[in-house]
Every structure is written in structure tokens, then in C-alpha cells.
């Protein structure tokens, strides 16, 4: 009996990898739950539902979108952080969740670096400086000159304190030496409404949120905070073209899984999600909506989060922006 038990114990390390390999080979064998930490109908929700539909067809399993808004994305993030690391629960995580919140809040119900493993960067929502057409400026240079001539007199709207829209304008303030007053709203829609009505003269907004107003002429786009011009706005210059190379900002939306998710399952998820993003029909729908589709490797996404954290943490701390 002792010899039998000894032989069994020695065999356990060999059996464990086989069991793990069998689990990975069978993955996925049941529906995936995809948590979106925003209400249905927004940009992140559209991104998840569009990619999720194509993903379901590729993996042969339903992909269930689970909207869990609230707490500046912390409710959804905490849910996924506490979920089993089996590849059946994933999170749409933007730079608010993974980059901004850890420095905006003194305490969070999740740890952005320890609780998740990156799967892929799905897409970017580049920021665009827009103004009310009646504001009296026709270019970003004129806007900056006007703001410089009237320090503290001009205000700008945002989708909320600590949002990509807010921090993008703070970045412009810093790089161009401006002093504008922040007017935060509960979401991009009410902020856009007040810029369109002329209550607030300007804001940074992503194309997906502002496209209808831009196309109708109710908002004038002046510059894009992106490395290159946007296909949807080919005549609108980048801030880099105007001499502000560091003014690049976007809502970055990626997929992450619980930190304990095995590497081979993460690799399978990455492969299938990237394939879905690169599907011609999916790619077309995302571009038309205002998303720059990406589909990176997990390592590339991890490195982007590291560099973005360095860049934005410095700005947030320098400006002493806090949300608690």
C-alpha cells in the first residue's frame, strides 16, 4: 500500500498538466459572460455587442453581454475581479477602469494591476476638440489664441470628472498653457447638449458620441487628439500638426479576464476576439460607428497599459485631480 501511495503521489504532478490541457482543449464548452461596466446603448456596449456576435459564431457558444453600470465602472470591474479564472467571464475595460481610477480614487474595490490579465485592446475612441459654431472660432489655433487671451474665462464640458473627455482637455490645457474652467456632466450626452445649445462653448468628445452633431453642423470639429487624421474627418488636423505632439487622447477599450485565468485560455480568447475584430463586416461597422478597431496581442495591450499609466498618472497628480 505504501508503494502504491508513493507512486500515486509522484504521478500527480504529471496528471495535473494533463487535466489543465484537457480543460483548455475543451474550452469553451459553455456560454461566455461579457461584463460591460456601462449602461446599454453607449460606445463600449456597442463595441462588445458587435464583437460578441462575431465571437459567438467563432466559438460555437453564446456570448451574453451583462451590463453592470455604476461606481465609475468599479461595480462591473469588481464583479469580474471576483469571478473564477476559467475564461467564462470577461470584462470590457477602458482606460478609466485600468489607468485613471487607480490614481483618481484613494481606495477601489478592485486592483487594476493585480486582479486582471489583459486579453486584447479592442478599439480606440479618439478625442476631438469641438465647439459650438456660434463661438466665433474657425480653427484650433484661433481657439487656443482666444483661450490664452482670456485665462479663466472660457469653460469646457466633459462626460464627467476623470473621464477621458475631461483629461483630454486638461492635457491640452497643460501642453498649450491654457486656463479653462471644467464643467462636468453625468455622461457625454448632456454635455454635448449644452455645447450644442451654446451653454458651454467647447469640449473634447469621441466621434462615436458626437458624430450626429458634427455631421449636422451643430458642432464644429477643430482638431483630433490622435496620431493621424481620422478617416471620418479627413479635413480636420491633428494636434501634432499644430505643434502639440503630446496632445493624444482616446477612450481605450480592451478585454481583460480575472488574473487567475490560465495563459492558454487567454491565448485562445485573444485569437478568437482578434479574428472577430478583423472580420470585414465587424471592422466596417466599428469604423462607421466611430471606433478605430485594433485587436492587439495580450503583451502589446499590457505594455500600452503600462505606458498610459505613467503618462496619465503624472498629469492627474500634477493637477491634483481626485474623486474621493
HELIX and SHEET records of a PDB file:
HELIX    1   1 UNK A    2  UNK A   26  1                                  25    
HELIX    2   2 UNK A   43  UNK A   59  1                                  17    
HELIX    3   3 UNK A   71  UNK A   73  5                                   3    
HELIX    4   4 UNK A   74  UNK A   81  1                                   8    
HELIX    5   5 UNK A   95  UNK A   95  1                                   1    
HELIX    6   6 UNK A   96  UNK A  100  3                                   5    
HELIX    7   7 UNK A  101  UNK A  104  1                                   4    
HELIX    8   8 UNK A  133  UNK A  135  5                                   3    
HELIX    9   9 UNK A  140  UNK A  149  1                                  10    
HELIX   10  10 UNK A  164  UNK A  176  1                                  13    
HELIX   11  11 UNK A  188  UNK A  197  1                                  10    
HELIX   12  12 UNK A  207  UNK A  216  1                                  10    
HELIX   13  13 UNK A  231  UNK A  233  5                                   3    
HELIX   14  14 UNK A  240  UNK A  242  5                                   3    
HELIX   15  15 UNK A  263  UNK A  278  1                                  16    
HELIX   16  16 UNK A  280  UNK A  289  1                                  10    
HELIX   17  17 UNK A  298  UNK A  318  1                                  21    
SHEET    1   A 8 UNK A  63  UNK A  67  0                                        
SHEET    2   A 8 UNK A  32  UNK A  36  1                                        
SHEET    3   A 8 UNK A  89  UNK A  94  1                                        
SHEET    4   A 8 UNK A 250  UNK A 258 -1                                        
SHEET    5   A 8 UNK A 116  UNK A 131 -1                                        
SHEET    6   A 8 UNK A 202  UNK A 206 -1                                        
SHEET    7   A 8 UNK A 155  UNK A 158  1                                        
SHEET    8   A 8 UNK A 181  UNK A 184  1                                        
SHEET    1   B 6 UNK A  63  UNK A  67  0                                        
SHEET    2   B 6 UNK A  32  UNK A  36  1                                        
SHEET    3   B 6 UNK A  89  UNK A  94  1                                        
SHEET    4   B 6 UNK A 250  UNK A 258 -1                                        
SHEET    5   B 6 UNK A 116  UNK A 131 -1                                        
SHEET    6   B 6 UNK A 220  UNK A 224 -1                                        
SHEET    1   C 6 UNK A  63  UNK A  67  0                                        
SHEET    2   C 6 UNK A  32  UNK A  36  1                                        
SHEET    3   C 6 UNK A  89  UNK A  94  1                                        
SHEET    4   C 6 UNK A 250  UNK A 258 -1                                        
SHEET    5   C 6 UNK A 116  UNK A 131 -1                                        
SHEET    6   C 6 UNK A 292  UNK A 293 -1                                        
END                                                                             
